[in-house]
Amino acid sequence: MIHASGIYKGYGKVQVLNNVSLDIQKSEIVSIVGASGAGKTTLLQILGTLDNPDKGTVTIDGVNPFQLKQRELARFRNLHLGFVFQFHNLLAEFTANENVCIPALIAGVEKKEAEKKAAFWLERLGLSHRAEHKPSEMSGGEQQRVAVARALMNNPKVVFADEPSGNLDKANAVALHDLFFELRNEFHHSFVIVTHNEELASQADRKIVMSDGQII
């Protein structure tokens, strides 16, 4: 599903990634761990097309996204990739259903169809009773599940998660981790998860350890 070869990335005089190569399979859950500053988030951002490598190649399901024009890249990202971050980034003035609808509306799906699909994902994630609630009316765990529903709206090939449970208590973190595996088994998404949570990292199909910009 993802093939990355010879990835280098630096900011000024700081070399953050140094000749990183890896493959991620369809329906595989991969965790990326390492000390702060090891290059985990930078690698995730490049694999997720949110940042460009200085050198090296990335293909996602056979497509090199960095060869696409900016508008084409934005559409590719919208249709094929999902993102979950530590801070859920929900729009405060929108309800759960409206937040989840956003990727589908950007993709050109009609509002009624988008709302129907959002309702499906909210129900699947146990949040039907929160559909008309705004983020301030939900717990942290509920907000993060809304963010997961939003990430899944366009049936992405890959979901990228950066410290997804970092802002949750243990019970909600465990529930979120279990949810990722349920979703993979049911819908066959690939997951790439950057985490400091050793329990989650060890549950993954494969754990990648990074140090000083390299996979060790």
N, C-alpha and C positions, 0 to 999 in steps of 0.2 A: 504493500500500500504506500509506504514511504521509502525512498532510497535517497540517502544523503551521502555525499562523497567529498572528502577533502575540504571541509568547511573551515574557513578562517574568518574571524571578526575581531576588529579592534576599534577602540575609541581613543583618539589621540595617540599617545604613546603606550597605552595599556592594551595588550593583546588578550582578549577575553576568550576566544576560541582558537585552538591551534590544531588544525588538521583532524577535525572530527568527522568520522564516517559511521553510519549505522543504517540498518534496515528495520522496518516495522511492518509486520504482516497484517493482512486483513483480519479483523476481529481480535486482534491481540491487545492486551492491556500491558503497557510498559510504564514502569516508574523510573524517574530520573532523580537521583539523590546525590548529595555532596555538601560540603561546607559552603557557607555564604561566600559568594565571589568565585565559585568554581566554574560558572558559566552556564548553569542549568536554565535559568530564565532566558538568557540570550539565545541558547539553542532552541528552546521552545518557541520563541518569537520568530526565529528564522524558519523553523519547520512549519510554523503556522502562517507564514508569509507576511507577518507583521513587521519584519525587518529584513533587510537584504544582507546576504553574506558579502564579505569583501572578495572572497575567492571560494570556489567550489560549486557543486551542483546539488539541487534538490529536485526530485520528481515525486509527485503525489498521484497515485493511480495512473502513472505513465505520462503525466503532464508536468512540464517544467514551468511553474507559475511565474518565475522571474523573467521568462521570455514573453509574457503577456503584456499588452499595453495596460495602463493604469486602470482604465474602466473595466477591461476584461478581467484583470486581476481581482478587482473589487467584487465582480460578479462571481468569479470562481470561488473566492473566499466565502461569500454569502451562501452559495448553493452547496458547497462541499465540505466546509469546515465549521466546527462549533467551538465555542470558547466558554470556559468557566474560570473565573478568577477568585482570589481570596475575598475580595470585596465585590459583592455581587453586581454592582453597577446597574441596579434597577432604577428606572426613572421615577422619582418620588411622586410626581403628580399623576402617574398612570396606575391603573389597577393591575393585578396580576395577569389577567387575561390580555390586557392591552400591551403590557411589557412583553409577554410571550409572543404576541402577534408580530412584533416589529420585524424580525428577519423575513417572514413570509410577505409582509407588505412591501418591504424593500425589493423582494424578488418579483413583485408584480402580481401576487395572488390577490384576488378580490377580497374585500373586507369580510364578507360573510363566510367565505371559505376559510380564511385565516382564523377567524374567531372559532369556527367549528374545530379546526385542527388544534388550536390552542386549548380548547376545552378538553379534547382527547388527552393531550399531554398532561394537563393539570389533573385530570382524573387518574391517569396512569401513575402519577407521582403522589397521589393521595391529597390533592389540594383543591378539589372541586369546591369545597366550602370556603375557599379563600379567593375564588375567581374574581369577585368584585371588590376585593380589599386592596388597599394601597400598601406599599412596603412598610410604612410606619405602623400598620395595624397587624403585622405579621412578626413571628419570632425570627431569630437569625437562621435557624434551620429551615424554616418555611421559605424565607427569602432566597436561600441558596438553592432550594429545590425549584423555585420559580426560575432562577438563573439557569439551572440544568434544563428545564423544559424549554426555555428560550433557545438554548444551544442546540436542541434537538429538532427544532421546528422544521427545518428544511431537509431532514433526514441526512445529516452529513456523513461523509465517509470516515472522518476522523474528528474526535473531540479532544481538544487540548485543554488541560486543566492546570492552572498554576496555583499551588498551595490551596486547593479547593476547600479543605477542612481547617485551614489555619486560623479562621476566625470563629470556629464552632467549639462548643463544649464536647466532651468525649462521647456522650450518647448520640448527639447529632452527627459527629464525625463518623462514628461507626455506621450509622444509618446511611450516610451519604456514600461511604465506601461500598457498602453492600449494594446500594442502588446502581453504582457503576457496573458491577458484575452482573446484576440482573438485566440491565439494559444491553450489555454486550451479548449475553446469552440469548436474549429475545430478539434483538434488532441487528446484531452483528457489526456494531460500530467498532472501530479501533479507538483506543484511548491512550493518550500520552500525558502522563501526570507527573509534574514536578512537585515534590513534597519533602518536608522534613519529618513527616509522620512515618516512623519505621514500620508500624503495623500495616498501614496501607501499602507501603513500598514492598513489603515482604509478601503481601497477598497477590501482587501482580504476577502475570505470566513470566515476566522478566524484569529484573532490576538492573538499571544502568548506573554505575557509580562514576561521578566526575570529580576531577581534581585539577586545579590550575589550567582550566580550559581544554582538558583532554578526558577521554573516556578511559578509565583504568580497569 
